[in-house]
Amino acid sequence: MTTKFINLTPHTLNIQDQGGNMYEIVSSGYARAAETRTQLDPEGPFAVSTVCYGAVTGLPDPAENTAYIVSALTAQTLECQARNDIFVPGPLIRDESGKPIGCIGLSRI
C-alpha cells in the first residue's frame, strides 16, 4: 500500500527521495502547537519571557496509510510524540546562495 503524505506546514515542501527525485507537496493546512508566554524581568534593553508549547491544533486524527508532515516544533509536543504518523522535513538542501530549496527525505522526532 502507498502512504499518502499530508503537508501541514505553511509552506510547499520539495522533498528529495532516495533516488534523487524531487517531490513537491503543497500545504494542506497548518498544524501548530499553542504558545504561552510569561514576561520576566528585562535583561538589559531586551524583554525576556519564558515560552511553553501546549496542545496542537490543525492535526487530524490518525488515518490508515496517511502520514502528516509538521514543523519540528509541533512534532516535539507530547501529543505528536505519541503518534507514529508524524514526520518533519529531513536535512535541508540549499542553493548556491544558501537559500533552502528542499529537503532530503523525512525525519521522525
C-alpha positions as CSV (number, residue, x, y, z in Angstrom):
1,M,0.0,0.0,0.0
2,T,1.1,3.5,-0.7
3,T,1.3,6.1,2.1
4,K,-0.4,9.4,1.5
5,F,1.7,12.3,2.8
6,I,-0.2,15.4,4.0
7,N,1.8,18.6,4.4
8,L,0.6,20.5,7.5
9,T,3.3,23.2,7.4
10,P,2.6,26.7,6.0
11,H,5.0,26.1,3.0
12,T,5.1,24.0,-0.1
13,L,7.8,21.3,0.6
14,N,10.3,19.9,-2.0
15,I,11.3,16.5,-0.8
16,Q,14.1,14.5,-2.4
17,D,13.6,10.7,-2.4
18,Q,16.3,8.1,-2.2
19,G,16.8,8.1,-6.0
20,G,17.4,11.9,-6.1
21,N,13.9,12.7,-7.5
22,M,12.2,15.8,-6.1
23,Y,8.5,15.7,-5.0
24,E,6.6,18.9,-4.4
25,I,4.0,18.6,-1.6
26,V,1.8,21.7,-1.3
27,S,0.4,22.8,2.1
28,S,-2.9,21.3,3.0
29,G,-3.4,23.2,6.3
30,Y,-1.4,24.1,9.3
31,A,-0.8,22.1,12.4
32,R,0.7,24.1,15.3
33,A,1.4,24.0,19.0
34,A,-0.3,26.5,21.2
35,E,2.2,29.0,22.7
36,T,2.0,30.6,26.1
37,R,4.5,33.3,27.1
38,T,5.2,34.7,30.6
39,Q,7.1,38.0,30.8
40,L,10.2,38.0,33.1
41,D,12.4,40.8,34.3
42,P,14.2,42.5,31.4
43,E,17.9,41.7,30.7
44,G,19.4,45.0,29.8
45,P,17.4,46.6,27.0
46,F,15.7,43.3,26.0
47,A,12.4,42.0,27.0
48,V,12.7,38.4,28.2
49,S,9.9,35.8,28.5
50,T,9.5,32.1,29.1
51,V,7.6,30.1,26.5
52,C,5.6,26.9,26.8
53,Y,4.1,24.9,24.0
54,G,0.9,23.0,24.5
55,A,-2.0,21.5,22.7
56,V,-1.7,21.0,18.9
57,T,-4.4,22.5,16.6
58,G,-5.0,21.6,13.0
59,L,-3.8,18.0,13.3
60,P,-6.2,15.4,12.0
61,D,-6.8,12.1,13.8
62,P,-4.7,9.2,12.5
63,A,-5.9,7.7,9.2
64,E,-4.9,4.5,7.6
65,N,-2.0,4.8,5.2
66,T,-1.6,8.5,5.9
67,A,1.4,10.4,7.2
68,Y,1.4,14.0,8.3
69,I,4.4,16.4,7.9
70,V,4.5,19.1,10.5
71,S,7.1,21.6,11.8
72,A,9.8,20.3,14.2
73,L,8.4,22.5,17.0
74,T,5.0,21.0,16.5
75,A,6.4,17.4,16.3
76,Q,8.2,17.9,19.6
77,T,4.9,18.2,21.6
78,L,3.9,15.2,23.7
79,E,0.8,14.8,21.6
80,C,2.7,14.3,18.4
81,Q,5.5,12.2,20.0
82,A,2.8,9.6,20.9
83,R,2.0,9.1,17.2
84,N,4.0,7.2,14.6
85,D,2.3,9.0,11.6
86,I,4.0,12.4,12.3
87,F,7.1,13.4,10.3
88,V,9.2,16.6,9.9
89,P,11.2,17.7,6.8
90,G,14.7,16.0,6.6
91,P,18.0,17.8,6.2
92,L,17.8,20.9,4.2
93,I,19.1,21.2,0.6
94,R,20.4,24.8,-0.1
95,D,21.1,26.5,-3.4
96,E,24.5,28.2,-4.0
97,S,23.4,31.4,-2.1
98,G,22.4,29.3,0.9
99,K,18.6,29.6,0.4
100,P,16.7,26.4,1.4
101,I,15.2,24.8,-1.7
102,G,14.1,21.5,-0.4
103,C,15.0,18.6,2.0
104,I,16.3,15.1,1.9
105,G,13.6,12.8,2.9
106,L,11.7,13.0,6.1
107,S,12.6,12.6,9.8
108,R,10.7,11.5,12.9
109,I,11.2,13.1,16.3
